[in-house]
């Protein structure tokens, strides 16, 4: 999205990103349920939801500030690269 010059590439990125996030969100929930102890599952799910909501809140507050400092296109590319790095780390070290 940081490299798009028109609405077509922006819409394609939004559709692809929404589809990918639907798959990731389902897989992440299943991964969490499979790998936490059954007797302590509610606590793990509560901490997961708190961390997820905190990340969404902090990202919503910090990203516009960073985009204002380095520019919108550069910020979008930086966010994409950081998501790629986190995805590779999760895939590698689980």
Buried (B, 14 or more C-beta within 10 A) or exposed (E): BBEBEEEEEEEEBEEEEEEEEEEEEEEBEEEEEEEBEEEEEEEBBEEBEEEEEEEEEEEEEEBEEBBEEEEEBEBBBBBBEEEEEEEEEEEEEE
